[in-house]
């Protein structure tokens, strides 16, 4: 995937994850953005090589939620 397409994918994906964070944790959108951008998951998502952009916003939220609660991130297994 070229850099332009990857940036477009993040542009569509990140707001959906942030919305779920804000909604589920009773945070403002601004606070949810800050917390997501500060997360290890977001750092991994920014790296196109990790292929995390393949996951749905709900799956990414679940991974973020796990990171905030346990400090760990579990990567779902890809369906064969």
Buried (B, 14 or more C-beta within 10 A) or exposed (E): EEEEEBEEBBEEBBBBBBBBBBEEBEBEEEBBBEBBEEBEBBEBBBEBEEEBBEBEBEBBBBBBBBBEEEEEBEEEEEEE
